[in-house]
């Protein structure tokens, strides 16, 4: 598959666990991705710091998957990927940490 800037539809999986502020900053940084309308899935691994509520307020376009218990890194990434793999418009999936910083183009 050839990835073309501005044409490739990207799905993004981001994990979080009790890092509300870092997650909000990471999601803000994702807005700098140079791809059309990335579909972002945030997988919350059982946070108790109201991360999901803060994300829902500030990033309504982000799909939040709240796990009741911390399932760990691999299992949580898999849960996010399951959601994106059901979308036939997604060309590739990008797995990112919540401390991501993308430089503006």
Biopython code that builds the backbone (N, CA, C, O; Angstrom):
import numpy as np
from Bio.PDB.StructureBuilder import StructureBuilder

atoms = [
    (1, "UNK", "N", (0.829, -1.167, 0.000)),
    (1, "UNK", "CA", (0.000, 0.000, 0.000)),
    (1, "UNK", "C", (0.879, 1.237, 0.000)),
    (1, "UNK", "O", (1.835, 1.338, 0.769)),
    (2, "UNK", "N", (0.545, 2.169, -0.866)),
    (2, "UNK", "CA", (1.272, 3.427, -0.933)),
    (2, "UNK", "C", (0.508, 4.468, -0.123)),
    (2, "UNK", "O", (-0.671, 4.720, -0.373)),
    (3, "UNK", "N", (1.189, 5.069, 0.849)),
    (3, "UNK", "CA", (0.567, 6.106, 1.658)),
    (3, "UNK", "C", (0.817, 7.459, 1.014)),
    (3, "UNK", "O", (1.963, 7.831, 0.763)),
    (4, "UNK", "N", (-0.248, 8.190, 0.749)),
    (4, "UNK", "CA", (-0.136, 9.491, 0.101)),
    (4, "UNK", "C", (-0.605, 10.578, 1.052)),
    (4, "UNK", "O", (-1.711, 10.514, 1.588)),
    (5, "UNK", "N", (0.248, 11.579, 1.258)),
    (5, "UNK", "CA", (-0.112, 12.697, 2.128)),
    (5, "UNK", "C", (-1.392, 13.349, 1.615)),
    (5, "UNK", "O", (-1.538, 13.619, 0.423)),
    (6, "UNK", "N", (-2.300, 13.591, 2.530)),
    (6, "UNK", "CA", (-3.552, 14.243, 2.170)),
    (6, "UNK", "C", (-4.616, 13.309, 1.625)),
    (6, "UNK", "O", (-5.758, 13.731, 1.441)),
    (7, "UNK", "N", (-4.278, 12.041, 1.357)),
    (7, "UNK", "CA", (-5.250, 11.100, 0.795)),
    (7, "UNK", "C", (-5.449, 9.869, 1.665)),
    (7, "UNK", "O", (-6.526, 9.272, 1.659)),
    (8, "UNK", "N", (-4.434, 9.489, 2.402)),
    (8, "UNK", "CA", (-4.508, 8.280, 3.213)),
    (8, "UNK", "C", (-5.370, 8.528, 4.446)),
    (8, "UNK", "O", (-5.174, 9.513, 5.158)),
    (9, "UNK", "N", (-6.318, 7.640, 4.697)),
    (9, "UNK", "CA", (-7.190, 7.754, 5.875)),
    (9, "UNK", "C", (-6.552, 6.961, 7.005)),
    (9, "UNK", "O", (-6.394, 5.743, 6.918)),
    (10, "UNK", "N", (-6.189, 7.667, 8.062)),
    (10, "UNK", "CA", (-5.456, 7.086, 9.172)),
    (10, "UNK", "C", (-6.364, 6.926, 10.385)),
    (10, "UNK", "O", (-7.147, 7.815, 10.719)),
    (11, "UNK", "N", (-6.241, 5.782, 11.029)),
    (11, "UNK", "CA", (-6.853, 5.552, 12.326)),
    (11, "UNK", "C", (-5.751, 5.613, 13.371)),
    (11, "UNK", "O", (-4.650, 5.108, 13.147)),
    (12, "UNK", "N", (-6.038, 6.221, 14.498)),
    (12, "UNK", "CA", (-5.045, 6.381, 15.554)),
    (12, "UNK", "C", (-5.580, 5.755, 16.835)),
    (12, "UNK", "O", (-6.716, 6.003, 17.239)),
    (13, "UNK", "N", (-4.738, 4.938, 17.465)),
    (13, "UNK", "CA", (-5.056, 4.386, 18.778)),
    (13, "UNK", "C", (-4.103, 5.016, 19.783)),
    (13, "UNK", "O", (-2.883, 4.938, 19.638)),
    (14, "UNK", "N", (-4.681, 5.643, 20.804)),
    (14, "UNK", "CA", (-3.891, 6.219, 21.888)),
    (14, "UNK", "C", (-4.372, 5.588, 23.199)),
    (14, "UNK", "O", (-5.574, 5.451, 23.428)),
    (15, "UNK", "N", (-3.432, 5.212, 24.040)),
    (15, "UNK", "CA", (-3.764, 4.663, 25.350)),
    (15, "UNK", "C", (-3.543, 5.712, 26.423)),
    (15, "UNK", "O", (-2.729, 6.622, 26.271)),
    (16, "UNK", "N", (-4.286, 5.564, 27.511)),
    (16, "UNK", "CA", (-4.051, 6.410, 28.672)),
    (16, "UNK", "C", (-4.401, 5.647, 29.941)),
    (16, "UNK", "O", (-5.203, 4.713, 29.937)),
    (17, "UNK", "N", (-3.778, 6.074, 31.012)),
    (17, "UNK", "CA", (-4.097, 5.549, 32.337)),
    (17, "UNK", "C", (-3.696, 6.592, 33.366)),
    (17, "UNK", "O", (-2.516, 6.751, 33.676)),
    (18, "UNK", "N", (-4.685, 7.298, 33.893)),
    (18, "UNK", "CA", (-4.484, 8.301, 34.935)),
    (18, "UNK", "C", (-3.463, 9.375, 34.557)),
    (18, "UNK", "O", (-2.625, 9.763, 35.372)),
    (19, "UNK", "N", (-3.543, 9.845, 33.323)),
    (19, "UNK", "CA", (-2.669, 10.930, 32.864)),
    (19, "UNK", "C", (-3.505, 11.924, 32.056)),
    (19, "UNK", "O", (-3.261, 12.147, 30.870)),
    (20, "UNK", "N", (-4.476, 12.500, 32.712)),
    (20, "UNK", "CA", (-5.434, 13.372, 32.037)),
    (20, "UNK", "C", (-4.757, 14.500, 31.257)),
    (20, "UNK", "O", (-4.998, 14.651, 30.060)),
    (21, "UNK", "N", (-3.920, 15.287, 31.917)),
    (21, "UNK", "CA", (-3.328, 16.447, 31.255)),
    (21, "UNK", "C", (-2.437, 16.036, 30.080)),
    (21, "UNK", "O", (-2.501, 16.640, 29.010)),
    (22, "UNK", "N", (-1.610, 15.012, 30.280)),
    (22, "UNK", "CA", (-0.738, 14.551, 29.198)),
    (22, "UNK", "C", (-1.563, 14.047, 28.015)),
    (22, "UNK", "O", (-1.197, 14.258, 26.858)),
    (23, "UNK", "N", (-2.668, 13.386, 28.310)),
    (23, "UNK", "CA", (-3.542, 12.874, 27.257)),
    (23, "UNK", "C", (-4.184, 14.019, 26.474)),
    (23, "UNK", "O", (-4.255, 13.970, 25.246)),
    (24, "UNK", "N", (-4.648, 15.039, 27.175)),
    (24, "UNK", "CA", (-5.230, 16.197, 26.497)),
    (24, "UNK", "C", (-4.194, 16.880, 25.609)),
    (24, "UNK", "O", (-4.515, 17.294, 24.495)),
    (25, "UNK", "N", (-2.974, 17.002, 26.081)),
    (25, "UNK", "CA", (-1.911, 17.609, 25.276)),
    (25, "UNK", "C", (-1.569, 16.736, 24.067)),
    (25, "UNK", "O", (-1.337, 17.252, 22.974)),
    (26, "UNK", "N", (-1.538, 15.428, 24.260)),
    (26, "UNK", "CA", (-1.261, 14.522, 23.149)),
    (26, "UNK", "C", (-2.341, 14.572, 22.081)),
    (26, "UNK", "O", (-2.042, 14.561, 20.887)),
    (27, "UNK", "N", (-3.592, 14.627, 22.508)),
    (27, "UNK", "CA", (-4.691, 14.729, 21.550)),
    (27, "UNK", "C", (-4.649, 16.060, 20.808)),
    (27, "UNK", "O", (-4.934, 16.114, 19.612)),
    (28, "UNK", "N", (-4.301, 17.119, 21.501)),
    (28, "UNK", "CA", (-4.159, 18.417, 20.834)),
    (28, "UNK", "C", (-3.058, 18.351, 19.783)),
    (28, "UNK", "O", (-3.195, 18.929, 18.704)),
    (29, "UNK", "N", (-1.984, 17.662, 20.085)),
    (29, "UNK", "CA", (-0.881, 17.522, 19.138)),
    (29, "UNK", "C", (-1.300, 16.728, 17.900)),
    (29, "UNK", "O", (-0.831, 17.004, 16.796)),
    (30, "UNK", "N", (-2.173, 15.751, 18.082)),
    (30, "UNK", "CA", (-2.634, 14.953, 16.935)),
    (30, "UNK", "C", (-3.348, 15.798, 15.892)),
    (30, "UNK", "O", (-3.438, 15.408, 14.728)),
    (31, "UNK", "N", (-3.850, 16.940, 16.299)),
    (31, "UNK", "CA", (-4.497, 17.828, 15.331)),
    (31, "UNK", "C", (-3.505, 18.359, 14.300)),
    (31, "UNK", "O", (-3.916, 18.914, 13.282)),
    (32, "UNK", "N", (-2.212, 18.198, 14.547)),
    (32, "UNK", "CA", (-1.176, 18.632, 13.608)),
    (32, "UNK", "C", (-0.853, 17.564, 12.556)),
    (32, "UNK", "O", (-0.067, 17.821, 11.644)),
    (33, "UNK", "N", (-1.445, 16.377, 12.670)),
    (33, "UNK", "CA", (-1.202, 15.338, 11.668)),
    (33, "UNK", "C", (-1.605, 15.849, 10.293)),
    (33, "UNK", "O", (-2.665, 16.456, 10.143)),
    (34, "UNK", "N", (-0.778, 15.612, 9.300)),
    (34, "UNK", "CA", (-1.038, 16.073, 7.947)),
    (34, "UNK", "C", (-1.774, 14.990, 7.145)),
    (34, "UNK", "O", (-1.321, 14.556, 6.085)),
    (35, "UNK", "N", (-2.914, 14.573, 7.684)),
    (35, "UNK", "CA", (-3.766, 13.591, 7.007)),
    (35, "UNK", "C", (-5.209, 14.056, 7.150)),
    (35, "UNK", "O", (-5.555, 14.725, 8.124)),
    (36, "UNK", "N", (-6.052, 13.704, 6.183)),
    (36, "UNK", "CA", (-7.444, 14.152, 6.266)),
    (36, "UNK", "C", (-8.224, 13.399, 7.339)),
    (36, "UNK", "O", (-8.266, 12.169, 7.337)),
    (37, "UNK", "N", (-8.824, 14.123, 8.229)),
    (37, "UNK", "CA", (-9.728, 13.594, 9.241)),
    (37, "UNK", "C", (-9.294, 12.260, 9.840)),
    (37, "UNK", "O", (-9.950, 11.244, 9.612)),
    (38, "UNK", "N", (-8.201, 12.245, 10.602)),
    (38, "UNK", "CA", (-7.823, 10.981, 11.245)),
    (38, "UNK", "C", (-8.918, 10.560, 12.227)),
    (38, "UNK", "O", (-9.523, 11.398, 12.897)),
    (39, "UNK", "N", (-9.157, 9.284, 12.300)),
    (39, "UNK", "CA", (-10.140, 8.767, 13.262)),
    (39, "UNK", "C", (-9.363, 8.323, 14.490)),
    (39, "UNK", "O", (-8.539, 7.412, 14.415)),
    (40, "UNK", "N", (-9.625, 8.967, 15.618)),
    (40, "UNK", "CA", (-8.860, 8.713, 16.839)),
    (40, "UNK", "C", (-9.708, 7.939, 17.834)),
    (40, "UNK", "O", (-10.844, 8.301, 18.138)),
    (41, "UNK", "N", (-9.110, 6.851, 18.334)),
    (41, "UNK", "CA", (-9.719, 6.059, 19.397)),
    (41, "UNK", "C", (-8.815, 6.162, 20.610)),
    (41, "UNK", "O", (-7.648, 5.773, 20.557)),
    (42, "UNK", "N", (-9.351, 6.687, 21.704)),
    (42, "UNK", "CA", (-8.629, 6.741, 22.961)),
    (42, "UNK", "C", (-9.090, 5.570, 23.806)),
    (42, "UNK", "O", (-10.280, 5.422, 24.083)),
    (43, "UNK", "N", (-8.148, 4.746, 24.213)),
    (43, "UNK", "CA", (-8.465, 3.615, 25.081)),
    (43, "UNK", "C", (-8.006, 3.979, 26.488)),
    (43, "UNK", "O", (-6.811, 4.117, 26.751)),
    (44, "UNK", "N", (-8.970, 4.131, 27.378)),
    (44, "UNK", "CA", (-8.663, 4.453, 28.763)),
    (44, "UNK", "C", (-8.595, 3.156, 29.559)),
    (44, "UNK", "O", (-9.566, 2.404, 29.640)),
    (45, "UNK", "N", (-7.431, 2.915, 30.139)),
    (45, "UNK", "CA", (-7.149, 1.651, 30.816)),
    (45, "UNK", "C", (-7.556, 1.684, 32.291)),
    (45, "UNK", "O", (-6.784, 1.287, 33.163)),
    (46, "UNK", "N", (-8.773, 2.158, 32.561)),
    (46, "UNK", "CA", (-9.289, 2.132, 33.926)),
    (46, "UNK", "C", (-8.881, 3.329, 34.767)),
    (46, "UNK", "O", (-8.705, 3.194, 35.978)),
    (47, "UNK", "N", (-8.726, 4.498, 34.153)),
    (47, "UNK", "CA", (-8.334, 5.695, 34.895)),
    (47, "UNK", "C", (-9.377, 6.078, 35.939)),
    (47, "UNK", "O", (-10.568, 5.804, 35.798)),
    (48, "UNK", "N", (-8.878, 6.725, 36.997)),
    (48, "UNK", "CA", (-9.754, 7.219, 38.060)),
    (48, "UNK", "C", (-9.632, 8.738, 38.210)),
    (48, "UNK", "O", (-10.077, 9.298, 39.211)),
    (49, "UNK", "N", (-9.031, 9.406, 37.221)),
    (49, "UNK", "CA", (-8.779, 10.849, 37.313)),
    (49, "UNK", "C", (-9.649, 11.666, 36.357)),
    (49, "UNK", "O", (-9.300, 12.797, 36.018)),
    (50, "UNK", "N", (-10.768, 11.110, 35.926)),
    (50, "UNK", "CA", (-11.717, 11.781, 35.044)),
    (50, "UNK", "C", (-11.146, 12.134, 33.671)),
    (50, "UNK", "O", (-11.549, 13.123, 33.060)),
    (51, "UNK", "N", (-10.215, 11.328, 33.196)),
    (51, "UNK", "CA", (-9.637, 11.543, 31.873)),
    (51, "UNK", "C", (-10.703, 11.484, 30.792)),
    (51, "UNK", "O", (-10.758, 12.366, 29.935)),
    (52, "UNK", "N", (-11.545, 10.472, 30.816)),
    (52, "UNK", "CA", (-12.542, 10.285, 29.765)),
    (52, "UNK", "C", (-13.506, 11.471, 29.701)),
    (52, "UNK", "O", (-13.858, 11.927, 28.613)),
    (53, "UNK", "N", (-13.929, 11.966, 30.850)),
    (53, "UNK", "CA", (-14.838, 13.103, 30.874)),
    (53, "UNK", "C", (-14.179, 14.354, 30.283)),
    (53, "UNK", "O", (-14.815, 15.104, 29.542)),
    (54, "UNK", "N", (-12.909, 14.571, 30.613)),
    (54, "UNK", "CA", (-12.182, 15.734, 30.087)),
    (54, "UNK", "C", (-12.010, 15.626, 28.580)),
    (54, "UNK", "O", (-12.159, 16.618, 27.866)),
    (55, "UNK", "N", (-11.701, 14.439, 28.095)),
    (55, "UNK", "CA", (-11.538, 14.231, 26.653)),
    (55, "UNK", "C", (-12.871, 14.443, 25.942)),
    (55, "UNK", "O", (-12.916, 15.091, 24.897)),
    (56, "UNK", "N", (-13.933, 13.916, 26.485)),
    (56, "UNK", "CA", (-15.257, 14.080, 25.865)),
    (56, "UNK", "C", (-15.635, 15.555, 25.744)),
    (56, "UNK", "O", (-16.253, 15.955, 24.758)),
    (57, "UNK", "N", (-15.269, 16.366, 26.738)),
    (57, "UNK", "CA", (-15.576, 17.800, 26.698)),
    (57, "UNK", "C", (-14.728, 18.528, 25.655)),
    (57, "UNK", "O", (-15.244, 19.344, 24.892)),
    (58, "UNK", "N", (-13.429, 18.232, 25.622)),
    (58, "UNK", "CA", (-12.507, 19.004, 24.790)),
    (58, "UNK", "C", (-12.296, 18.434, 23.386)),
    (58, "UNK", "O", (-11.899, 19.159, 22.474)),
    (59, "UNK", "N", (-12.558, 17.144, 23.214)),
    (59, "UNK", "CA", (-12.335, 16.483, 21.929)),
    (59, "UNK", "C", (-13.530, 15.587, 21.591)),
    (59, "UNK", "O", (-13.407, 14.362, 21.614)),
    (60, "UNK", "N", (-14.673, 16.180, 21.281)),
    (60, "UNK", "CA", (-15.862, 15.363, 21.017)),
    (60, "UNK", "C", (-15.717, 14.441, 19.811)),
    (60, "UNK", "O", (-16.469, 13.476, 19.675)),
    (61, "UNK", "N", (-14.757, 14.730, 18.935)),
    (61, "UNK", "CA", (-14.543, 13.885, 17.764)),
    (61, "UNK", "C", (-13.804, 12.584, 18.086)),
    (61, "UNK", "O", (-13.759, 11.677, 17.255)),
    (62, "UNK", "N", (-13.231, 12.490, 19.273)),
    (62, "UNK", "CA", (-12.463, 11.306, 19.675)),
    (62, "UNK", "C", (-13.404, 10.251, 20.238)),
    (62, "UNK", "O", (-14.251, 10.535, 21.085)),
    (63, "UNK", "N", (-13.236, 9.035, 19.750)),
    (63, "UNK", "CA", (-14.000, 7.893, 20.270)),
    (63, "UNK", "C", (-13.282, 7.414, 21.533)),
    (63, "UNK", "O", (-12.126, 6.996, 21.466)),
    (64, "UNK", "N", (-13.952, 7.471, 22.671)),
    (64, "UNK", "CA", (-13.359, 7.027, 23.934)),
    (64, "UNK", "C", (-13.873, 5.638, 24.282)),
    (64, "UNK", "O", (-15.079, 5.411, 24.374)),
    (65, "UNK", "N", (-12.958, 4.731, 24.469)),
    (65, "UNK", "CA", (-13.287, 3.392, 24.933)),
    (65, "UNK", "C", (-12.776, 3.282, 26.362)),
    (65, "UNK", "O", (-11.569, 3.247, 26.603)),
    (66, "UNK", "N", (-13.699, 3.228, 27.295)),
    (66, "UNK", "CA", (-13.335, 3.158, 28.710)),
    (66, "UNK", "C", (-13.325, 1.700, 29.147)),
    (66, "UNK", "O", (-14.352, 1.021, 29.120)),
    (67, "UNK", "N", (-12.156, 1.232, 29.547)),
    (67, "UNK", "CA", (-12.031, -0.110, 30.112)),
    (67, "UNK", "C", (-12.154, 0.017, 31.623)),
    (67, "UNK", "O", (-11.565, 0.919, 32.219)),
    (68, "UNK", "N", (-12.902, -0.866, 32.239)),
    (68, "UNK", "CA", (-13.115, -0.773, 33.679)),
    (68, "UNK", "C", (-11.869, -1.145, 34.468)),
    (68, "UNK", "O", (-11.635, -0.629, 35.560)),
    (69, "UNK", "N", (-11.075, -2.046, 33.903)),
    (69, "UNK", "CA", (-9.833, -2.484, 34.547)),
    (69, "UNK", "C", (-8.668, -2.268, 33.603)),
    (69, "UNK", "O", (-8.831, -2.319, 32.384)),
    (70, "UNK", "N", (-7.496, -2.028, 34.159)),
    (70, "UNK", "CA", (-6.293, -1.876, 33.354)),
    (70, "UNK", "C", (-5.950, -3.219, 32.724)),
    (70, "UNK", "O", (-5.585, -4.166, 33.420)),
    (71, "UNK", "N", (-6.071, -3.294, 31.406)),
    (71, "UNK", "CA", (-5.814, -4.539, 30.684)),
    (71, "UNK", "C", (-4.383, -4.645, 30.185)),
    (71, "UNK", "O", (-4.001, -5.658, 29.599)),
    (72, "UNK", "N", (-3.591, -3.607, 30.414)),
    (72, "UNK", "CA", (-2.208, -3.628, 29.970)),
    (72, "UNK", "C", (-2.067, -3.055, 28.568)),
    (72, "UNK", "O", (-3.049, -2.812, 27.867)),
    (73, "UNK", "N", (-0.827, -2.850, 28.187)),
    (73, "UNK", "CA", (-0.487, -2.167, 26.942)),
    (73, "UNK", "C", (-0.995, -2.902, 25.703)),
    (73, "UNK", "O", (-1.712, -2.320, 24.889)),
    (74, "UNK", "N", (-0.637, -4.143, 25.558)),
    (74, "UNK", "CA", (-0.982, -4.885, 24.329)),
    (74, "UNK", "C", (-2.483, -5.111, 24.199)),
    (74, "UNK", "O", (-3.055, -4.870, 23.136)),
    (75, "UNK", "N", (-3.118, -5.564, 25.254)),
    (75, "UNK", "CA", (-4.559, -5.838, 25.189)),
    (75, "UNK", "C", (-5.345, -4.564, 24.910)),
    (75, "UNK", "O", (-6.302, -4.587, 24.136)),
    (76, "UNK", "N", (-4.956, -3.461, 25.525)),
    (76, "UNK", "CA", (-5.667, -2.197, 25.299)),
    (76, "UNK", "C", (-5.474, -1.715, 23.858)),
    (76, "UNK", "O", (-6.430, -1.251, 23.236)),
    (77, "UNK", "N", (-4.269, -1.816, 23.323)),
    (77, "UNK", "CA", (-4.044, -1.464, 21.918)),
    (77, "UNK", "C", (-4.903, -2.332, 21.006)),
    (77, "UNK", "O", (-5.474, -1.838, 20.034)),
    (78, "UNK", "N", (-4.993, -3.598, 21.309)),
    (78, "UNK", "CA", (-5.813, -4.499, 20.497)),
    (78, "UNK", "C", (-7.275, -4.089, 20.522)),
    (78, "UNK", "O", (-7.952, -4.158, 19.496)),
    (79, "UNK", "N", (-7.767, -3.668, 21.664)),
    (79, "UNK", "CA", (-9.162, -3.242, 21.765)),
    (79, "UNK", "C", (-9.424, -2.013, 20.894)),
    (79, "UNK", "O", (-10.461, -1.921, 20.238)),
    (80, "UNK", "N", (-8.482, -1.075, 20.890)),
    (80, "UNK", "CA", (-8.622, 0.096, 20.025)),
    (80, "UNK", "C", (-8.560, -0.270, 18.555)),
    (80, "UNK", "O", (-9.328, 0.247, 17.743)),
    (81, "UNK", "N", (-7.637, -1.169, 18.216)),
    (81, "UNK", "CA", (-7.495, -1.605, 16.822)),
    (81, "UNK", "C", (-8.755, -2.314, 16.340)),
    (81, "UNK", "O", (-9.139, -2.163, 15.181)),
    (82, "UNK", "N", (-9.399, -3.081, 17.206)),
    (82, "UNK", "CA", (-10.629, -3.776, 16.824)),
    (82, "UNK", "C", (-11.681, -2.790, 16.316)),
    (82, "UNK", "O", (-12.389, -3.072, 15.349)),
    (83, "UNK", "N", (-11.776, -1.654, 16.963)),
    (83, "UNK", "CA", (-12.753, -0.639, 16.549)),
    (83, "UNK", "C", (-12.395, -0.100, 15.169)),
    (83, "UNK", "O", (-13.257, 0.003, 14.296)),
    (84, "UNK", "N", (-11.123, 0.245, 14.972)),
    (84, "UNK", "CA", (-10.702, 0.831, 13.701)),
    (84, "UNK", "C", (-10.739, -0.165, 12.548)),
    (84, "UNK", "O", (-11.024, 0.221, 11.414)),
    (85, "UNK", "N", (-10.459, -1.420, 12.813)),
    (85, "UNK", "CA", (-10.459, -2.423, 11.746)),
    (85, "UNK", "C", (-11.858, -2.669, 11.170)),
    (85, "UNK", "O", (-11.990, -3.224, 10.080)),
    (86, "UNK", "N", (-12.885, -2.262, 11.890)),
    (86, "UNK", "CA", (-14.256, -2.404, 11.389)),
    (86, "UNK", "C", (-14.636, -1.295, 10.415)),
    (86, "UNK", "O", (-15.685, -1.362, 9.775)),
    (87, "UNK", "N", (-13.787, -0.278, 10.301)),
    (87, "UNK", "CA", (-14.064, 0.867, 9.429)),
    (87, "UNK", "C", (-13.349, 0.647, 8.089)),
    (87, "UNK", "O", (-12.123, 0.751, 8.035)),
    (88, "UNK", "N", (-14.077, 0.348, 7.015)),
    (88, "UNK", "CA", (-13.431, 0.070, 5.729)),
    (88, "UNK", "C", (-12.727, 1.281, 5.121)),
    (88, "UNK", "O", (-11.934, 1.131, 4.191)),
    (89, "UNK", "N", (-13.006, 2.469, 5.632)),
    (89, "UNK", "CA", (-12.358, 3.674, 5.091)),
    (89, "UNK", "C", (-10.949, 3.883, 5.645)),
    (89, "UNK", "O", (-10.195, 4.698, 5.113)),
    (90, "UNK", "N", (-10.585, 3.165, 6.696)),
    (90, "UNK", "CA", (-9.254, 3.316, 7.301)),
    (90, "UNK", "C", (-8.231, 2.554, 6.473)),
    (90, "UNK", "O", (-8.389, 1.363, 6.204)),
    (91, "UNK", "N", (-7.163, 3.271, 6.068)),
    (91, "UNK", "CA", (-6.094, 2.654, 5.278)),
    (91, "UNK", "C", (-4.975, 2.089, 6.143)),
    (91, "UNK", "O", (-4.344, 1.098, 5.775)),
    (92, "UNK", "N", (-4.725, 2.716, 7.296)),
    (92, "UNK", "CA", (-3.672, 2.231, 8.185)),
    (92, "UNK", "C", (-3.970, 2.695, 9.605)),
    (92, "UNK", "O", (-4.734, 3.635, 9.825)),
    (93, "UNK", "N", (-3.349, 2.012, 10.558)),
    (93, "UNK", "CA", (-3.530, 2.344, 11.968)),
    (93, "UNK", "C", (-2.193, 2.767, 12.550)),
    (93, "UNK", "O", (-1.171, 2.109, 12.356)),
    (94, "UNK", "N", (-2.226, 3.873, 13.261)),
    (94, "UNK", "CA", (-1.053, 4.416, 13.934)),
    (94, "UNK", "C", (-1.272, 4.264, 15.433)),
    (94, "UNK", "O", (-2.271, 4.746, 15.967)),
    (95, "UNK", "N", (-0.352, 3.603, 16.109)),
    (95, "UNK", "CA", (-0.415, 3.440, 17.557)),
    (95, "UNK", "C", (0.515, 4.478, 18.169)),
    (95, "UNK", "O", (1.698, 4.532, 17.833)),
    (96, "UNK", "N", (-0.020, 5.305, 19.070)),
    (96, "UNK", "CA", (0.788, 6.368, 19.673)),
    (96, "UNK", "C", (0.647, 6.345, 21.187)),
    (96, "UNK", "O", (-0.354, 5.883, 21.736)),
    (97, "UNK", "N", (1.679, 6.857, 21.840)),
    (97, "UNK", "CA", (1.611, 7.090, 23.279)),
    (97, "UNK", "C", (0.939, 8.427, 23.520)),
    (97, "UNK", "O", (0.894, 9.273, 22.627)),
    (98, "UNK", "N", (0.420, 8.621, 24.715)),
    (98, "UNK", "CA", (-0.288, 9.869, 25.000)),
    (98, "UNK", "C", (0.656, 11.050, 25.203)),
    (98, "UNK", "O", (0.189, 12.180, 25.345)),
    (99, "UNK", "N", (1.947, 10.828, 25.220)),
    (99, "UNK", "CA", (2.906, 11.942, 25.329)),
    (99, "UNK", "C", (3.427, 12.394, 23.955)),
    (99, "UNK", "O", (4.464, 13.051, 23.860)),
    (100, "UNK", "N", (2.701, 12.036, 22.908)),
    (100, "UNK", "CA", (3.125, 12.379, 21.547)),
    (100, "UNK", "C", (3.160, 13.896, 21.354)),
    (100, "UNK", "O", (2.312, 14.625, 21.868)),
    (101, "UNK", "N", (4.164, 14.351, 20.601)),
    (101, "UNK", "CA", (4.263, 15.767, 20.230)),
    (101, "UNK", "C", (4.552, 15.818, 18.741)),
    (101, "UNK", "O", (5.608, 15.369, 18.298)),
    (102, "UNK", "N", (3.634, 16.353, 17.976)),
    (102, "UNK", "CA", (3.794, 16.459, 16.522)),
    (102, "UNK", "C", (4.110, 17.910, 16.191)),
    (102, "UNK", "O", (3.398, 18.824, 16.608)),
    (103, "UNK", "N", (5.174, 18.107, 15.444)),
    (103, "UNK", "CA", (5.530, 19.447, 15.012)),
    (103, "UNK", "C", (4.594, 19.881, 13.892)),
    (103, "UNK", "O", (4.300, 19.090, 12.995)),
    (104, "UNK", "N", (4.128, 21.106, 13.927)),
    (104, "UNK", "CA", (3.273, 21.604, 12.846)),
    (104, "UNK", "C", (4.033, 21.548, 11.514)),
    (104, "UNK", "O", (5.252, 21.715, 11.478)),
    (105, "UNK", "N", (3.284, 21.309, 10.404)),
    (105, "UNK", "CA", (3.962, 21.237, 9.091)),
    (105, "UNK", "C", (4.534, 22.570, 8.674)),
    (105, "UNK", "O", (5.131, 22.679, 7.603)),
]
sb = StructureBuilder()
sb.init_structure("model")
sb.init_model(0)
sb.init_chain("A")
sb.init_seg("    ")
for serial, (resi, resn, name, xyz) in enumerate(atoms, 1):
    if name == "N":
        sb.init_residue(resn, " ", resi, " ")
    sb.init_atom(name, np.array(xyz, "f"), 0.0, 1.0, " ", f" {name:<3s}", serial, name[0])
structure = sb.get_structure()
